[in-house]
């Protein structure tokens, strides 16, 4: 696994090269840029140019997370507002347009991939949600791939993105070049569902996994905690991760906290990467014996 981290940990701040430096110093070889205009203003060309220069100069892989909010609606207390599969066509178009605006930054920043959300929390599965998913993915893929950006679908807390339904979407759409961003925290919260949990989800999605989102939880909701501070069994998670290609980015997707500084994030990221590396080495050593 290639150690990575999302700028989501700094979501309440304007993203600048100094914050990218802090993530890189912590050991991140891949940085996922969270597209939110108050944080990373993808419509501000000078800002995009500064980010592009930083990534080129430091040799760090860049990935992109789609926008989840319109700028006017963002608040740490407000749920995401943009949905590619919204029942209202005009809202679907608004979401696609905003994602395309974010993707335009790939003309300068060498983003390897973009993570897409199909729907919002608790959205249900239906023929209509399948149809809207296919249309949304096709539009974004047609825009992203000429820019060298691979589309990845994330498993969320809704029926549309269960492992089974993600695979159906990929199969029906013949999306051979579309991958999956496997979110460990989201998968953990499905452990009480039939065929749910990390183990079952990982095995189903493994052939398509191109990126990981890593964060812990206290077990009742998505907390986006640093791994090792919640209830997830990270040794068990590592057993799955070591079966993936070694270049697969493992992105720490950590909640933004007013008490966090660039220095504390650097320190905590380094500790988590070191811990994950030790677990993986122990597993490989045990397997060799």
N, C-alpha and C positions, 0 to 999 in steps of 0.2 A: 504494500500500500504506500502511495506517495502522500506524505503528510500535507494537509491543507487546512485552511481556515476561511470562514466567510467574514466579510466586513460587517455582517449583521451585528457583531459584537459592539461595533461603534455606530449603530444605526442612528442614534440621536445626534451625532456630530456630522459636520461636513467632511467628506472624505478628502484626504490630501496625502501627498507622498510620505509625510512623516508617520501617518498611521499605517501605511503600507510597510514602511520600514520596521515598525514595531511587530507586525505580523511575521515578516520575513526573519527578523532576529529571533523570534520564538521558534523557528524551524520550519515554517510553512514553505513548501516548494510549489504549492498551488494556492492561489487566492481567488475565492469566489466573490465577485463584486455584486453587492445587493443593490439592485436598481430601484432606488427611491429618490425622487428629485431633490428632496431636502438634504439627502445624504450624498448620493452620486448623481449630479445633474447631467444626465446624458444629452441634454439639449444645449449645454454650455460648451462650445467647441474648445475654448482655451483650457477648460478644466479637463476635458477628454484628452486633449493633446498632452497635458501634464501627466495624466495617468498612463497614456501610451508610452511616453518617454521612460517613465519609471519601470514599466514591465520590460521594455526592450533592454534597458541598461542593467537590470538585475537578473535577467534570465529566469524569471518566475512565470509559471504557467498561469494564464488568466482564464477564469470561467465567469459566466454571468447568470444571475438569478433574475427571472422576469419581474417586472414591476407588479406589485400587489395592490397598490393604492394610487388613486389620483392624488396629485399634490395637495389639492384643497381639502382632502378628507383624512390625511394622515394624522394619526395620534397614537401614542403608545397604548391608549385605551380603546382604540377603534379596530374592529376586525377588518380584514382585507375587503376591498370593494370591487376589484376588477376580476371578471370571470370570463374565460373563453367560451364557456358553455351556458352562459346565462340564458334563461328562457326568452328574454327580450332581445330581438335581433340587434337593435341599436346599441345595446350594452355590449353585446358580443363584438360588434364592430369597434366600439370604443376601446375595448380591451386589446383587440388585435392591433389597432393603430398605436396604442401606447407601447405595446411590446415591440412593434417595429421601430418606433422612435428610439427605444433603448438599444435595439440591435444595430441601428445606424452607427453607434459608437464603435462597432467592430470594424468599420472602415479604417480606424486608427489603432484601436486596442486589439491585439491578436487573441480574441476570445476563442477558446477551443470548443466551448459548448454553451448552451443556454438551458437552464432548468425551467420547465413549464409546469404550472398547476392546472389540472383539469377540474375546474369547479371550486366551490368553497366548502367549508366544513359542513358535514351532514347532507350534502347534495345526494340525491338518490339516482339509482341506475334505471335507465329506461331506453327504449329505442330512440327517443329524442336526444337524450344525453349522449348516446353513442354517435348519432348523426352529427351533433354539434362538435363532439370531440374530433371526429374525422375531419370535418371542415376546418376547425381551428388549427389542428396540427398541419394539415396540408398547406394552409396559407403561411403559417410561420416557417415551416420547413422550406417552402419555395423562396422565402425572403432570406433565411439564415444560411442555407447551404452554399449559395454563391459567395458568401462572405467567409466561408471556411468554418462556419459555426455548426456544430452538431446539436440536434435537438434531443433533450432528455426529458422523460416524463417522471414525475415524482409520485410515490405512493403517499396519499394523504389520509385524513380522517373523514372519508366519505365513501359511498358505495361505488362511485365511478372509478376510483383508483385502487380498488382491491387488486391483489396480484392477478387473480383470474380475469378481471375486467380489463386491466392494463394489457394483458397478453391478447385478449380478444380484440381490443382496439388496434393493437399492432398487427395482428393477423388480418383482420378485415380490411384495414387500410393499406396492406402490403407495405408497411413502413419498415423495410429491411434495414435502413440506415439510422432509424430512430432508436435510442437506447433508454435505459432506466437509471434514474438517480434513486438509489435505495436509501430511504430514511429510516434509520434504526429506531429512533424514538417513536415515530409514528407506528412502525411495525410492532413494537413492544406493547402498545396500548390495545392491540387487537388480540392479545394472547388468550382472552376468554371467549373469543369467537370460534365457531367451528373452523378447523383448518387455519386458525389464525396464529399470531405470534411471529417472532423473528425467524425461528428455524424453518417453519413452513413457507413463509413469504420469501425468504432468501433462496430456498431450493427451487421454488417456482420461477423466480425472476433471474436467477444467477446467469443464464446465458446472455441476458440483455443488460446486466449491470455494468455501467460505465463510470459511475461516480457514487460516492457514499456521503450521506449526511449523518454526522455523529453527534449525538447529544443525549444527555441523561434526563431522567424524570423521577419524580417521587411516586409515580405510579397511577395517578388519577387523571392527569392532563399533560399537555405538552408544556414542559417547563424550560426546555432548552438550557439545561445545566451542563457544566463541565463534566465529561465522563469520569466516573468514579465518585461522584457526589450524590448519586441517586440510587435506584434499585436495580438497574440493568446489570446483568452478568456479562462483564466485558471480556472475560476469558472465553465464554461461549461465543460471543460475537467474533472474537479473534479467530476461532476455529473456522468460521465461515470466510472471514476476510483473507486468510492465508491461502485460500483456494482460488482467489481472483488473480489476474495479472498484476505483477508488482507495481506497474505504473498507474494503477487505478487510484484516482484521487480520493482520499478520505478527508472530507471537509468537516471541521468542527463548526457547527452552526449554533452559536451560543447567544443567549439572550443579552440584549443591551441593558446595562446597569449604570446608573449615575455614579456609583462608587468605583467603577472600573476606570483605570487610567491606561495609557499606552504601556507603561512599565509593568503594571500588574497583569495585563493581557499577555505581554511577552513572556513573563515568568510562568504563568499558568499554562500557556500553550506549550512551552518547552517541557514542562513537567508531564503533561498529558502525552505528548509525542514520545517522550522517553519511556513512560509506562507502557504505552501500546507496543513500542518496539521490543521491550523486555518480554512482554506476554507472547508476542509473535515468535521471538527467538526461542523461548522455552517450549512452545508448542512444536516448532520445527525440530528442536533438539530431541524432544520426547519421541516424535515420529521417527527420527533417525535411529533411535535405539529400539 
